[in-house]
Amino acid sequence: MLSTLALLASSRRHGHTGQLIDRIARELAVEVIDLAALRLSAYDYEHRNRADDFEPLMMRVLAHQQLILATPVYWYAVTPAMKVFLDRICDLLEIPELLPAGRRLRGKNAYIVCTSVCAAPAPQFMGSLCETFSYLGMHFNGVAHVNCGDGLAPALLESTAGAFATHVRQAAPAPLPD
Ligand SMILES: Cc1cc2nc3c(=O)[nH]c(=O)nc-3n(C[C@H](O)[C@H](O)[C@H](O)COP(=O)(O)O)c2cc1C
């Protein structure tokens, strides 16, 4: 299996999304990093926040071939913690010494693991993440979504996590974008 890392960004560690990504991660034997447990400050045009946990986190991300972003849908979008993480990727595109690291995102497989109270994740949510992956040269390779309108049903958790884990395990390296 391609080496894989999961990032979780929910307002509760063991809520619906946390349970879903934990079940997937157990199946795949991959690490889940809880963004809420890190010191990640908002994007700063002057980059005065370089001493926080973002750069060490990115070094861990870049060591893997696949990245799973796990976030609930909050108002048709990712959570604030996930947005901060995505915003901070701009650091890798702007700070000269980090540019080589930024280029190493290209060609990685990217996945979305999400929960909401709708039958499918909001198109705006999916669209903004997929556009972001595309901009970064990453290959969007799949989504796992559970409708938690009636809570997180154990059978649905199991079937969704199992099918998604099989898909991630069988993934091939993405071709480098043009
Ligand atoms: C602030 C907030 C905004 C939400 N916005 C949406 C939404 O736009 N669409 C939706 O389907 N569910 C929405 N939900 C429901 C959550 O996506 C759903 O309950 C999810 O399973 C929560 O996951 P969590 O336990 O990891 O936080 C929202 C929940 C919260 C707390």
Ligand as a Chemical Component Dictionary entry (heavy atoms), coordinates in Angstrom:
data_LIG
# 
_chem_comp.id                   LIG 
_chem_comp.type                 NON-POLYMER 
_chem_comp.pdbx_formal_charge   0 
_chem_comp.three_letter_code    LIG 
# 
loop_
_chem_comp_atom.comp_id 
_chem_comp_atom.atom_id 
_chem_comp_atom.alt_atom_id 
_chem_comp_atom.type_symbol 
_chem_comp_atom.charge 
_chem_comp_atom.model_Cartn_x 
_chem_comp_atom.model_Cartn_y 
_chem_comp_atom.model_Cartn_z 
_chem_comp_atom.pdbx_ordinal 
LIG C1  C1  C 0 -21.530 24.520 12.741 1  
LIG C2  C2  C 0 -22.167 23.375 12.010 2  
LIG C3  C3  C 0 -22.510 23.541 10.687 3  
LIG C4  C4  C 0 -23.062 22.490 9.964  4  
LIG N1  N1  N 0 -23.359 22.659 8.646  5  
LIG C5  C5  C 0 -23.827 21.611 7.921  6  
LIG C6  C6  C 0 -24.076 21.738 6.525  7  
LIG O1  O1  O 0 -23.871 22.783 5.927  8  
LIG N2  N2  N 0 -24.548 20.659 5.861  9  
LIG C7  C7  C 0 -24.797 19.466 6.485  10 
LIG O2  O2  O 0 -25.231 18.518 5.848  11 
LIG N3  N3  N 0 -24.525 19.303 7.814  12 
LIG C8  C8  C 0 -24.055 20.343 8.537  13 
LIG N4  N4  N 0 -23.776 20.188 9.874  14 
LIG C9  C9  C 0 -23.953 18.855 10.490 15 
LIG C10 C10 C 0 -22.612 18.119 10.602 16 
LIG O3  O3  O 0 -21.942 18.065 9.349  17 
LIG C11 C11 C 0 -22.809 16.680 11.068 18 
LIG O4  O4  O 0 -23.542 16.676 12.295 19 
LIG C12 C12 C 0 -21.487 15.977 11.247 20 
LIG O5  O5  O 0 -21.696 14.586 11.308 21 
LIG C13 C13 C 0 -20.762 16.431 12.509 22 
LIG O6  O6  O 0 -19.518 15.780 12.565 23 
LIG P1  P1  P 0 -18.587 15.920 13.861 24 
LIG O7  O7  O 0 -19.198 15.090 14.943 25 
LIG O8  O8  O 0 -17.247 15.382 13.442 26 
LIG O9  O9  O 0 -18.544 17.378 14.192 27 
LIG C14 C14 C 0 -23.273 21.233 10.611 28 
LIG C15 C15 C 0 -22.936 21.096 11.958 29 
LIG C16 C16 C 0 -22.385 22.137 12.650 30 
LIG C17 C17 C 0 -22.013 21.967 14.114 31 
# 
loop_
_chem_comp_bond.comp_id 
_chem_comp_bond.atom_id_1 
_chem_comp_bond.atom_id_2 
_chem_comp_bond.value_order 
_chem_comp_bond.pdbx_ordinal 
LIG C1  C2  SING 1  
LIG C2  C3  SING 2  
LIG C2  C16 DOUB 3  
LIG C3  C4  DOUB 4  
LIG C4  N1  SING 5  
LIG C4  C14 SING 6  
LIG N1  C5  DOUB 7  
LIG C5  C6  SING 8  
LIG C5  C8  SING 9  
LIG C6  O1  DOUB 10 
LIG C6  N2  SING 11 
LIG N2  C7  SING 12 
LIG C7  O2  DOUB 13 
LIG C7  N3  SING 14 
LIG N3  C8  DOUB 15 
LIG C8  N4  SING 16 
LIG N4  C9  SING 17 
LIG N4  C14 SING 18 
LIG C9  C10 SING 19 
LIG C10 O3  SING 20 
LIG C10 C11 SING 21 
LIG C11 O4  SING 22 
LIG C11 C12 SING 23 
LIG C12 O5  SING 24 
LIG C12 C13 SING 25 
LIG C13 O6  SING 26 
LIG O6  P1  SING 27 
LIG P1  O7  DOUB 28 
LIG P1  O8  SING 29 
LIG P1  O9  SING 30 
LIG C14 C15 DOUB 31 
LIG C15 C16 SING 32 
LIG C16 C17 SING 33 
# 
